[in-house]
Amino acid sequence: MSDENRANLERQDWIRAAYTVFTQEGVERVRVLTLAENLGITRGSFYWHFKNRDELLQALIAVWQQKNTGELLAACASSDDFTDRMLAIADCWTNENLFDPALDTAMRNWGAHDSKIGQLVHEEDQKRLRAFQKMFAEHGCGHAEAMIRARVFYFTQVGYYALDLGEDLAQRLRLYREYFWVFTGEKIDETRFQQYLAKTLPNNSE
């Protein structure tokens, strides 16, 4: 595709192209020439929107912070009701439009080879853990219990993504009744759970 036909190419088009390469192939493959070839445009057009590759990488980092960390923190603060919060977080864990595990994995892989990125990943992990701990504390858990529950809650999910178990959405959500009990020490109200399944899985026939 010629530059003339892509005269309206936006900054966000480059970020989306970089996002795809980053999550599928890693940061090393996020190169201006690679992206230009994927977009069918000369690489000179890149510099209409970015000073250099590093500025594009910073944009990817911002997307990760806003999407993955931002959505989790928003879910933690989405309601005064504890169960509603837990279900909102479940939405994040199971909806890649809210929280993209491939994006998180790509950032962790990058951080394993770049100390500055590794520190940034650690800081985002701590933000998420603090939000989870605050949620459990507001539900009545003591300091140590809230901290441990937050860690179990979060570390379990990070490990789930690392293991790539391949469960489909229906299978995963129908287990959330038991996950809820393990994470909280409480049983979720069955009526609310069934309402959640009906909303999330319209063809649910549990």
N, C-alpha and C positions, 0 to 999 in steps of 0.2 A: 504494500500500500504506500502510495507516495505521500510526501510531506503535504502536498497541496490537498490531498484527500483527508489529511489528518490535521488540518489547520486549527481545528478546535480541540485538539488534544489537551486535556487538563492535567494539572499537577496530580490530581487524584488518580488519573489513569496510570501514571507512572508508579504511584504508591501501590495501587492494586496489583499491577504486574510484578512489582518487587515482592509483595506479600505472597503471591503464588509461588514464586521461585524460592523465597526464603523458607516457607513452610514445607515445600516439597523436596528441596535440594540443599538447603543450608545457606548460611550467609556468604560463603566463599563464591557461590554462583550468582549472587546479586551484583551483577556487573552492568555497567551502562550499555555496553555493546550487546550483551545477552538480552537485556530488556528491550532494546531498540529492535533487535531481530524478532523478538516475540511479538512486538507491537506492529511490526512491518513499517518501520520509520527510521530515518537516519538518527544516529546518536547525537548529532548537533542539536536536535530539538529538545533533548534532555535539559540543556543549559538555559532554555527559556524559563525553566521552573526551579532548577536547583543549581547551586554554586558548584557542587561536586558530589561524589558518591557518598561522602560522610554525611552530608545534609540529608540525603535520601534515607540513609540508615537511621539517622536520628528521628526521621518521620515515622519509620517502622517501629522504633522503640515507643514513640508517643502513641501509636495505634495500639500496641500491646498494653501499655499502661492504662489507657482509656477504656479499652474493651475488656480485657481479662480482669485486671484488678478493679477497675471502675465498676463493672457490672456486679462483681461479688460484693464490694462495699455497699453498693446501692441496694442489693438484696438484703444485706444484713440490717439495713436501716429502713426497709420498705414498709414496716408495720410495727405496731406496738404488740402484736400477737406473736408469740414465739413460734407456733406451728406455721403461721403464714410466712415467717422469715425462713424457716427451714425448707418450706416448699418453694419459696422464691429462689433459694440457693440451689435446690434440686433442679429448678429450671435452668439455672446457669450451667450446672454440670452436664446437662443432657441436651443443651441447645447450642450448637456451634456459632449461631448468630449472636449469642450472648457471651459465651466463653469458648474460645477456640483452643482445644488441647494441642493441636498441631503447632499453633503459634507459641504456646507456652514451651513445648518441647524444643522448638527451634531456638528460642531464647536461651533455654538451659544448655543446649548443645553449644551455642555461641559462647556463653559464659564459661563453659568448661575450658575454653582455649583463650579467653580474654579476661584478665583479672578485673578490669573496670566493669565489663558487662556482668561478670560473675557477682561483683559487689552489688550492682543494680538489681539483679535477680534476687539476691538475698534481701535487699531492702523491700522489694515488692512482696516477697514471701512474708516478711515481718508485718507489713501493713495488713495483709490478709489475715494472718494469725491474730493480730491485735483486734481486728474487727470481729472475728469469731469468738475470741475470748470475752470481749465486751458483751456480745450477744448472750453467751452462756451465763456470764455474771449477772446481767440484767434479768435473767430467768431465775436467779436465785442460787446459783452455784457459788461456793466460796472461791477465793482467789486461786488456790492450787488446783481445785477440781475444774474450774473454768479453763485454766491454762491447759491441763491435760486433755480435757474434752476437745478443746480447739485443735490441739495437735493431732489427736486421733482422727478427728473429723477431716482435717486438711491433709495430713500425711496419707491417709487411706486413699483419698482421691488422686493425689499426685502419683501414688503407687499404682492405682488403677490404670491411669493413662500410660505409665511406663510399661506395664505388663501387656497392654493392648489385648484385652481379653476377647474382644470381638462380639460382645453381647449386643443384641439389637435393642432399640429403645424400649419396646414393650416389655421385654424380659427384664431389663434393668429397672424400669420404674415399678414393676410389680413386686420387686424385692425391697422397695423403699420402706415398706411397712416395718420390715425387720431391721433395715439399716437405721431407721429412726430410733428404734428401741436400743440398738447397740450404741448409737451416738449420744443419746440423751438419757438412757435409763428409764424412759417412759414409753408407754404405748400411744401411738397416734390414734386420735378419734377415728373410728372406722368409717363413719359417715363422711367426714371430711376427706379421708383418704380416697374413698370411692368417688367423691365429687372431683377430686384432683385428677384421678385416672380418667374419668369421663371427659374432663376438659382437655387433658393432654393427649389422651388416646381415645379419640371418638369411637373407635370400633372395639373398645375394651369389652370383653365378655367374661371377666374373671368371675 
